[in-house]
Amino acid sequence: MHTLTSTSAIIMNFYAALFDGDINDIRSMFVGEPFLNEPTKGPVQGKRAFDHFVRNYRQWMQRRNPRVDHIGSITGDNRTVEECILHLDYKGESIDLPVAVIADLEGDKFTQIRIYHSMWPLFKHHSVRVPTLPVSDTLQVPPLIDQYMKCLSEGDAETIIGLFEKEAYVREPSGGEFKHTGLSAVSTFYKMALSNGGIPLEHCTCTYDGINCAVEYTINKWGNNDLPTQAGIAVYEKGSSGLLSAVRIYDDVKPPFEIP
């Protein structure tokens, strides 16, 4: 198993190289041909498609002065999850975009990279992200997260609220003003989000380091509303109390009703 420090460095080096790095060096970070799944382009596989993606991605980013702040990492067997905030200058504004980068590893090289973020902070609209992974019917998650997921699916806001510490927060995919801090704000968020029924998530991967956990999922239903099947990931931090201290969500799901 990789150490947290080494995997964080591997991912951050890759992400920084996308903005300004030798494309041969970027390709050499992969086992075999590069395989990337990214919100704007979906699956990008093979040398020609990858080189084309990197050139276009870099041109778009370099005009917007990208800066990356590390939030945290979760490392499990042959997979690591890196969270960061991508700061961009866009249309005269400073945009802070929460991004999760997930790497499947073989040794110190990637077999696949998946990037998750919302389009809302940039374009003020949502984009359906088709599933990136198959659903696993046998995937196991830690007990605290399992309880959270069951309550989320059942629309049980009161029990979910009881799983959080007093100073905990929930951050929606768009970040910024969509961060709900303190138990009162967390309570308001879940009561509104689940007012129309539960949100069942179909799990794809679980990355767990003994404390914190990241779950990739697909979603196709929110309360009484059917949704286009789409992909996301959420990160769950456990505090010293054993309860949740933070939940950070990375998807681009359009809520079927307004959540203040």
HUVENFEN-V633222 format. One record per residue. PHI is phi in whole degrees, 0 to 359 (none if undefined). Layout:
# HUVENFEN-V633222
PHI + PHI
This chain:
# HUVENFEN-V633222
none + 286 + 277 + 301 + 296 + 292 + 289 + 300 + 295 + 300 + 293 + 296 + 296 + 297 + 295 + 296 + 293 + 300 + 278 + 197 + 197 + 290 + 294 + 294 + 295 + 294 + 298 + 290 + 284 + 259 + 280 + 71 + 288 + 294 + 222 + 230 + 235 + 228 + 304 + 277 + 242 + 72 + 291 + 233 + 225 + 95 + 301 + 297 + 295 + 292 + 299 + 297 + 299 + 299 + 300 + 292 + 299 + 295 + 300 + 294 + 291 + 295 + 284 + 239 + 50 + 290 + 227 + 239 + 249 + 286 + 257 + 181 + 224 + 231 + 239 + 233 + 293 + 60 + 208 + 222 + 239 + 244 + 252 + 208 + 248 + 264 + 265 + 227 + 265 + 219 + 53 + 79 + 240 + 263 + 255 + 251 + 252 + 292 + 227 + 243 + 243 + 245 + 238 + 270 + 240 + 231 + 67 + 254 + 238 + 273 + 261 + 198 + 239 + 234 + 246 + 234 + 194 + 275 + 272 + 302 + 300 + 272 + 243 + 60 + 211 + 261 + 231 + 293 + 262 + 296 + 306 + 261 + 217 + 287 + 284 + 252 + 278 + 246 + 296 + 254 + 238 + 302 + 306 + 299 + 288 + 298 + 296 + 302 + 297 + 296 + 293 + 298 + 295 + 274 + 76 + 270 + 295 + 298 + 291 + 302 + 301 + 291 + 271 + 254 + 290 + 298 + 261 + 291 + 218 + 237 + 247 + 288 + 302 + 279 + 62 + 55 + 292 + 266 + 244 + 248 + 248 + 93 + 298 + 296 + 292 + 298 + 298 + 300 + 299 + 289 + 296 + 286 + 298 + 255 + 292 + 254 + 121 + 281 + 237 + 284 + 249 + 262 + 277 + 244 + 221 + 227 + 245 + 223 + 250 + 97 + 231 + 256 + 217 + 235 + 235 + 277 + 210 + 241 + 224 + 219 + 207 + 222 + 62 + 275 + 255 + 280 + 239 + 300 + 297 + 211 + 253 + 195 + 214 + 229 + 246 + 239 + 256 + 258 + 277 + 295 + 284 + 92 + 262 + 288 + 256 + 197 + 229 + 237 + 249 + 232 + 206 + 227 + 286 + 274 + 302 + 287 + 208 + 286 + 249 + 292
